[in-house]
């Protein structure tokens, strides 16, 4: 399933359109209609002042198999999300550029988000097919808030939902709240409506809360947090808690000086690194350079390693021992299947020495056998023995039966996945792995 909280901000700021009706001198409009018009005017005036922004989006993901069970934490995902040229784009934290990809293409697993909210808000406010009705005054965040309910027909706006077991199109309905005095949007809620029979979706609800923040001296109205709750027809539930932080004006850089810069000799131009192409089949001895602690690690967090030996192909050294390997945590999924454990996924994308640099795409072949770490998860169980008594002078005997279950990690191309048993783990610096380069998929 795919939804986005951050997109709502872009949609909100670019909403435009005439009021629901023109005020008549002889027939004054009801207050709720005038208030809705004020909300729209405020949003429209904000649109002309909004530059491009980027934020750190932190998503805590939870799941449970039935309503009788508590939600259990799965992992925490961090992505940079930006609105650039009126479009939502994503990247890993600290990456040099944003990619025109959905979070699902980056994260590769679990419930993540795409840019549906832009289309949804435009459909609600300017599409001409929505029905907006006045609900009443409620209290939100301790203040009076104006609540309006809205509904979109299926032909007016379609939301595509993809789940394991089926996909389909749903319509949307929901509510929004605005401050009763300032008319600024406080919250937007939506839920899936008109769910088709072939889609294994029972319920899908989202909520976004807004607030003020100051960026580069400019006070703007921005999403603060969001929640996405999804229930499948088999009872499986997922819950995402989303927080936005470290927001900045994208591309804006400033420097403060308190003295006259002293003349300096220009630094010599750096020697360009030789580009090395790693062919498929090169075996790499990889040593983890940093400790990974499950208590603080996050999906998307940078990870470094080093080559423990030269990378050699047909007798030629392509990259020397000690070369730095750059990558990220791609999976950090907590599970209790068979036994409490984590599924950890590492993705390494480049290798760099003092003189050369290579892109890397490969697969994990072996990992050091330290406590709890393995490429498969195995559980053996022994049934109650069967007793055969002594008969006709023949001695009795006992038969023991045992069963073994093996769990394999789901493969993600270019990601090395493995299991770590327990409720918490620490992968030590120096952990040894063997990777083999493979041919990168063609675009």
C-alpha positions in Angstrom: 0.0 0.0 0.0 1.2 3.5 -0.8 0.3 6.8 0.7 2.3 10.0 1.5 2.1 12.4 4.3 4.6 14.9 3.1 2.8 15.3 -0.3 -0.1 16.8 1.5 1.9 19.9 2.3 2.7 20.5 -1.4 -0.9 20.0 -2.3 -2.1 22.3 0.5 0.2 25.1 -0.6 -0.8 24.9 -4.2 -4.6 24.7 -3.7 -6.3 27.4 -5.7 -9.9 27.9 -6.8 -12.9 30.2 -6.4 -15.1 30.1 -3.3 -18.0 27.8 -3.3 -20.4 30.6 -4.0 -20.4 34.4 -4.4 -21.7 36.4 -1.6 -24.9 38.2 -2.3 -25.8 41.6 -0.9 -29.4 40.5 -0.4 -28.7 36.9 0.8 -25.7 36.6 3.1 -23.9 33.3 2.9 -23.9 31.0 6.0 -20.8 31.4 8.3 -19.6 27.9 7.4 -19.4 28.8 3.7 -17.6 32.1 4.4 -15.1 30.3 6.7 -14.4 27.7 4.0 -13.7 30.5 1.6 -11.3 32.1 4.1 -9.4 28.8 4.5 -9.0 28.6 0.7 -7.9 32.3 0.4 -5.3 31.7 3.1 -3.9 28.6 1.4 -3.9 30.4 -2.0 -1.9 33.3 -0.6 0.6 30.9 0.9 1.2 29.2 -2.4 3.0 32.3 -3.9 5.5 32.4 -1.0 6.7 28.8 -0.9 10.1 27.9 -2.1 11.5 24.4 -2.4 11.9 22.5 0.9 13.4 19.3 2.1 12.8 17.4 5.4 14.0 14.3 7.1 11.1 11.9 7.2 11.3 9.3 10.0 8.8 6.4 9.8 8.3 4.0 12.6 6.6 0.9 11.3 4.5 -1.5 13.4 2.4 -4.6 12.7 0.1 -7.1 14.4 -1.7 -10.2 13.1 -5.0 -9.6 15.0 -6.8 -7.0 17.0 -6.2 -9.1 20.2 -2.4 -8.7 19.9 -0.4 -5.6 20.6 1.4 -3.8 17.8 5.0 -5.0 17.6 7.7 -2.7 16.2 9.1 -3.7 12.8 11.7 -1.1 12.0 12.4 2.6 11.6 13.0 4.1 8.1 14.6 7.4 7.5 14.4 9.2 4.1 15.0 12.7 2.8 11.9 14.0 1.1 11.6 17.2 -0.9 9.2 19.2 -2.9 11.1 20.4 -5.9 9.4 22.0 -8.9 6.0 21.0 -7.4 7.0 17.4 -7.3 7.8 15.0 -4.5 11.2 13.4 -4.6 13.1 11.1 -2.2 16.7 10.1 -1.3 18.6 8.4 1.4 19.7 10.8 4.2 22.9 12.5 3.2 22.7 11.5 -0.5 24.0 14.1 -3.0 20.9 14.2 -5.1 17.2 13.3 -4.9 15.8 10.6 -7.1 12.6 10.6 -9.1 11.6 7.3 -7.4 8.9 6.3 -5.0 9.8 5.3 -1.4 8.8 1.8 -2.4 11.5 1.6 -5.0 14.1 2.8 -2.4 13.0 0.9 0.7 11.9 -2.3 -1.1 9.8 -3.8 1.8 6.9 -3.0 4.1 4.3 -0.3 4.0 5.7 2.9 2.5 4.4 6.0 0.9 4.1 7.8 -2.5 2.7 11.0 -3.7 -1.0 10.3 -3.5 -1.9 13.1 -1.2 -1.2 15.8 -3.8 -3.8 14.4 -6.2 -6.2 13.8 -3.3 -6.2 17.4 -1.9 -6.4 18.9 -5.4 -9.4 16.6 -6.1 -11.1 17.6 -2.8 -10.5 21.4 -3.1 -10.3 22.1 -6.9 -11.3 19.0 -8.8 -15.0 20.0 -9.0 -16.3 16.5 -8.1 -16.0 16.5 -4.3 -18.8 17.0 -1.9 -17.9 19.1 1.1 -20.3 19.4 4.0 -20.2 21.4 7.3 -19.9 19.1 10.3 -19.5 21.5 13.3 -17.1 23.0 15.8 -14.9 20.6 17.7 -11.9 20.8 20.0 -8.5 19.9 18.5 -5.2 20.4 20.4 -7.2 22.3 23.0 -8.5 24.9 20.6 -11.9 25.3 18.8 -11.6 23.9 15.3 -13.9 24.0 12.2 -14.6 20.5 10.9 -15.7 19.8 7.3 -16.4 16.4 5.9 -15.7 15.5 2.3 -16.3 12.7 -0.1 -15.0 11.9 -3.6 -16.8 9.7 -6.1 -14.7 6.9 -7.7 -14.8 8.7 -11.1 -13.5 11.9 -9.4 -10.4 10.5 -7.8 -8.9 7.0 -7.7 -6.3 5.7 -5.3 -4.4 2.6 -6.4 -3.6 0.2 -3.6 -1.2 -2.8 -4.0 -1.1 -5.5 -1.4 0.2 -9.0 -1.3 -2.7 -11.0 -2.6 -4.3 -8.4 -4.9 -4.5 -4.8 -6.0 -7.3 -2.4 -6.9 -8.7 1.1 -7.0 -10.6 2.7 -4.1 -12.3 6.1 -3.6 -11.6 8.4 -0.7 -13.6 10.2 1.9 -12.7 12.0 5.1 -12.6 15.2 7.1 -10.4 18.2 7.7 -10.1 20.7 10.6 -9.1 24.3 10.5 -8.4 26.7 13.4 -11.6 28.6 14.3 -9.7 31.9 14.6 -6.8 31.8 12.1 -8.5 29.4 9.6 -5.2 27.5 9.2 -5.4 23.8 8.4 -4.8 21.7 11.5 -5.5 18.1 10.4 -6.5 16.1 7.4 -8.0 12.6 7.6 -9.0 10.2 4.9 -10.2 6.7 4.6 -10.6 4.3 1.8 -14.2 3.9 0.4 -15.8 1.7 -2.2 -13.2 -1.1 -1.8 -13.5 -3.6 -4.6 -14.2 -7.3 -3.8 -10.9 -8.5 -5.2 -8.7 -6.2 -3.0 -7.8 -7.8 0.3 -8.2 -4.5 2.1 -10.6 -4.1 5.1 -9.6 -0.5 6.1 -7.1 2.2 5.3 -7.0 5.4 7.3 -4.5 8.3 7.3 -4.1 11.4 9.3 -1.8 14.4 9.0 -1.3 17.1 11.6 0.0 20.6 10.7 1.8 23.3 12.6 4.0 26.4 12.2 7.8 26.2 11.8 10.5 28.8 10.9 13.0 28.1 8.1 15.6 30.7 7.2 13.6 33.4 9.0 10.4 32.6 7.2 7.4 31.2 9.2 5.5 28.6 7.2 2.7 26.1 7.8 4.1 22.6 7.5 3.2 19.0 8.3 4.5 18.0 11.7 3.5 14.3 12.0 1.3 11.7 10.3 -0.1 8.3 10.9 -1.1 5.6 8.4 -3.2 2.6 9.5 -4.0 -0.3 7.2 -6.0 -3.5 7.9 -6.2 -6.4 5.5 -9.1 -8.8 5.2 -7.0 -11.6 6.9 -6.7 -9.5 10.0 -3.1 -8.3 9.5 -2.6 -4.7 10.5 0.2 -2.3 9.8 0.7 1.1 11.4 3.2 3.8 10.3 4.0 6.8 12.6 5.7 9.6 10.6 7.6 12.6 11.9 9.1 15.4 9.9 12.2 17.2 11.2 15.4 19.0 10.1 13.5 20.9 7.4 15.4 23.3 5.2 15.1 25.3 2.1 16.4 23.0 -0.6 19.5 24.3 -2.2 19.9 27.2 0.2 23.3 27.5 1.7 24.7 30.4 3.8 28.0 31.2 5.4 28.6 33.6 8.4 31.9 35.5 8.7 33.0 37.7 11.5 36.4 38.8 10.2 38.0 39.6 6.9 39.0 36.5 5.1 42.8 36.2 4.9 44.2 35.7 1.4 45.0 32.0 0.8 46.8 30.1 -1.8 44.3 28.1 -3.9 44.5 24.4 -3.0 45.7 22.2 -5.7 43.0 20.5 -7.7 42.4 16.9 -6.4 43.7 14.1 -8.5 40.7 12.5 -10.2 40.0 8.9 -9.1 40.4 6.2 -11.7 37.1 4.6 -12.4 37.2 0.8 -12.0 34.6 -1.5 -13.5 34.0 -4.6 -11.3 33.0 -7.5 -13.6 30.6 -10.1 -12.3 32.2 -12.9 -10.3 34.8 -11.0 -8.2 34.9 -12.3 -4.6 35.3 -9.6 -2.0 36.5 -10.1 1.6 34.4 -7.4 3.4 35.1 -6.3 7.1 32.5 -4.2 8.8 34.0 -0.8 9.8 31.3 0.3 12.2 29.2 -1.4 14.9 25.5 -1.8 14.2 23.4 -1.7 17.3 19.7 -2.6 16.8 18.7 -0.2 19.6 19.7 2.8 17.6 20.1 1.6 14.0 17.7 2.9 11.3 16.8 1.7 7.8 18.7 4.1 5.5 21.5 4.7 8.0 25.0 4.8 6.2 27.3 1.9 6.8 31.0 1.5 5.9 33.2 -1.5 5.5 36.7 -2.2 4.2 38.2 -4.7 1.9 40.1 -7.3 4.0 42.1 -8.4 0.9 42.8 -7.3 -2.6 39.9 -7.6 -5.0 41.4 -9.7 -7.8 40.1 -10.7 -11.2 42.1 -13.0 -13.5 45.3 -12.3 -11.6 44.9 -8.5 -11.7 44.3 -6.4 -8.6 41.3 -4.1 -9.2 41.1 -2.6 -5.8 43.6 -2.9 -2.9 43.0 -4.2 0.6 41.8 -1.4 2.9 39.6 0.2 0.3 36.6 1.8 1.8 33.1 0.4 1.0 30.1 2.6 1.2 26.6 1.3 1.8 23.4 1.6 3.9 21.1 -0.5 6.1 18.3 -1.6 3.9 16.4 -4.0 6.2 16.0 -4.1 10.0 12.8 -6.1 10.5 11.8 -7.5 13.8 9.9 -10.9 13.8 8.9 -13.7 16.1 8.4 -16.3 13.5 10.0 -19.6 14.7 11.8 -17.6 17.3 12.4 -13.9 18.1 14.9 -12.5 15.5 15.8 -9.7 13.2 16.1 -9.8 9.4 19.0 -7.5 8.6 19.8 -6.3 5.1 23.0 -4.4 4.0 23.5 -2.8 0.6 26.9 -1.7 -0.5 27.0 0.5 -3.6 30.6 1.8 -4.0 34.2 1.0 -3.2 36.9 3.7 -3.0 40.7 3.7 -2.5 43.2 6.5 -2.6 43.4 6.3 -6.4 40.3 4.4 -7.7 36.6 4.2 -7.3 34.1 1.5 -8.4 30.4 1.0 -8.3 29.4 -2.2 -6.6 26.4 -4.5 -7.1 26.6 -7.9 -5.6 25.2 -10.6 -3.3 26.2 -11.9 0.1 27.6 -15.4 0.1 28.9 -15.9 3.6 28.9 -14.2 7.0 31.0 -14.8 10.0 29.4 -17.3 12.4 29.1 -15.2 15.6 26.4 -15.7 18.2 22.9 -15.5 16.6 24.1 -14.5 13.0 23.2 -16.8 10.1 22.0 -16.8 6.6 19.1 -19.1 7.5 17.0 -19.5 10.6 16.5 -23.0 11.8 14.3 -24.5 14.6 14.3 -28.2 15.6 11.6 -29.8 17.7 11.3 -33.3 19.0 7.9 -35.1 19.4 7.0 -37.2 22.3 8.7 -40.6 21.9 6.7 -43.7 20.9 7.1 -46.7 23.2 6.9 -50.2 21.8 6.5 -52.7 24.7 8.1 -56.1 24.9 6.1 -58.8 23.1 6.7 -62.5 22.6 10.0 -62.3 24.2 11.2 -59.5 21.9 12.7 -56.5 23.8 10.7 -53.3 23.7 12.1 -50.2 22.1 11.5 -46.4 21.8 11.3 -44.3 18.7 12.1 -40.6 18.7 10.8 -38.3 16.0 12.1 -34.9 15.3 11.2 -32.1 12.9 13.2 -29.2 11.6 12.0 -25.9 10.1 14.2 -23.6 8.1 13.4 -20.0 7.3 15.1 -18.2 4.4 15.3 -14.4 4.1 13.4 -12.9 1.2 15.9 -11.8 -1.4 16.1 -8.2 -2.5 18.4 -7.6 -5.5 21.7 -6.1 -4.5 21.0 -6.5 -0.8 22.6 -9.0 1.5 20.0 -10.3 4.0 20.7 -12.4 7.0 19.1 -13.3 10.4 20.2 -12.3 13.9 18.5 -14.1 16.7 17.2 -12.4 19.9 15.4 -9.3 21.0 18.5 -7.0 20.4 21.8 -7.4 18.8 25.1 -5.7 18.1 27.1 -6.5 15.0 30.7 -5.8 15.9 33.2 -3.8 14.0 35.4 -6.2 12.0 32.5 -8.6 11.3 33.6 -10.6 8.2 31.5 -11.2 5.1 32.1 -12.6 1.7 30.4 -10.8 -1.2 30.5 -11.6 -4.9 30.0 -9.0 -7.6 27.1 -9.6 -9.9 25.9 -7.9 -13.1 23.8 -4.8 -12.3 20.3 -4.9 -13.7 19.8 -2.9 -16.8 17.4 0.1 -16.6 
